[in-house]
Amino acid sequence: MSFPDQIARMINKSRAYKRMFFGEAQPITLDNYDTVMVLNDLRKFCGADSSSIRIGSTGNIDPLAMAVAEGRREVWLRIQAQLHLSEQDLERLKEQQDD
């Protein structure tokens, strides 16, 4: 896939995430109860506010549980990255591909 195609795909993906969570309303707000409830649930489920290190019943780090926790956290970070790209950031990416 060419670089311009990658940029276009990233822009479309970011806009799709925003529509999914925030609808078409501009500017993006968290006034929608469902959006707030889903994002709060994902934040908790994905361990957004905690370490990925998991201690097993033996008192040692459990590498499998830690890998699962880190995978969940990575999903949260992906969602947040897509939601926080501004339209100006997306336009800048599009302009840079033309240089």
Secondary structure, 3 states (H helix, E strand, C coil): CCHHHHHHHHHHHHHHHHHHHHCCCCCCCCCCHHHHHHHHHHHHHCCCCCCCCCECCCCCECHHHHHHHHHHHHHHHHHHHHHCCCHHHHHHHHHHHHC
